[in-house]
Amino acid sequence: MANLAQTLSSQAQASIKQADTVLFSLVDRLETQGMGPDQLPQLKRVITTQRNELAQLHGLFIYDQKGAWIVDSNGILPPNANNADREYFIYHRDHPDRAPHVGPSIKSRSTGEWILPVSRRINNPDGSFAGVALATLYLDHFLKLYNSIDVGNNGVINLISADAKIVVRRPFNETIIGTSIADGPLFTQLLPKGDSGTAIVRSYVDGVERVVGFRRVNNYPLVVFCAMNEEEVLASWRQETLMSSAIVLLLISFVLGIGYRFIRLMRQQTHIQNQLIGAQDKLLEANHTLELLALEDALTGLANRRQFDLFIQAEMGRAKRGRTTLALLMIDVDHFKRFNDRYGHLVGDECLRSVARIIQENIRRPGDLAARFGGEEFAVVLPSTDYVGAFIVAEKIRKAVLASAIEHGDSDMGMVTISIGVSACSPVDGETPDALIGAADKALYTAKTSGRNMSVIAN
């Protein structure tokens, strides 16, 4: 309603401004060239042309200081016609200011149509009153626009003068034109607080409660007031809310059934809303747990092979776009089969957990990833890292495993050691992670065949 009031206010201002601009030029012409008989034919042509240019104009008229018709654009000049009794004529005769005047809606004496008068005072060279230039706008110009706007079956749109009289109203009823609403909520409650706004008020005219938007018309003593019946507004809202509630209730009921079947935690028969909220919380927690299990190695707590594949693929793309390096460590526990055969699988699992913990403790950056690649083999992805940085990290991990002194009776050193293959690259378009993994794997093979317990950089 606020947007509609602003739009209609701009439309009213533009329509009146166009007519007022014509009046301003006419008054300037008349005060410069006069209103003598020699000027009347040319003046008649000018105002007829101007009137035809603006669709909202009913007519343009010039009256002398006594109210007699001098010239009009419509070609209808009643004999002895005089408009000295009209409100706009009396206003300009008694007020010396040169501003435009917007009068109350009236019926045209020449055509019988409802019109809105906009007028300006004409002065003699000495500043005395010389007459009035009048432009009349069809009320139907405003009504056509107002009737095209959907404000419901019981909505209204008003154009109201600053002295609280109705200029035009949709739906149109000519008996209401000119009615004063000075005691209504618009002038007693709303306009005193500001030139525009919205509210819910009861109509002064018909007593219907409506949602309203209002705005003063810039530069002219008019107010636009548009309103929709509150019940009509809420009817569609209630229907939409009821449908939304039904859909939400159906979805929550489905979630409740799933939660009861798989989690079986809903034992208390309390208020149904508490049951639904509890089922939702447990289901979200279960989904989060499943997501973690899908990406985490159950034995070591590191990322699993699936998460490793997703991560290195994403980092390879990031490195291509950023033109940065990407490094990879492939780590293998030396003589792990012998360890398992000697100490058993339970101790072997504990050994893998210990190595995994050491690897995790020696990669500090949040963007690095340690994963269990398979069996006793681990991988570490190091974004934005070159060969040198990757080799330093590899040596820290290798020395930390050695320093942990995990007993291994079937190893040449009497304790658990690891071998590490190091690779790095600056990826180019078309390159895949397989090349990086392959290079690290070859370097790891070299470390294994060269005596183990060492870090080897891929050539």
Helices and strands as residue ranges (DSSP letters): H 2-33, H 40-53, E 57-64, E 69-72, H 87-94, E 101-102, E 106-107, E 114-123, E 129-138, H 139-147, E 156-161, E 166-170, H 185-185, I 186-190, G 191-193, E 196-202, E 209-216, E 222-229, H 230-262, H 272-295, H 305-322, E 326-333, H 336-343, H 345-361, E 369-374, E 377-383, H 387-404, E 418-425, H 433-449, E 455-457
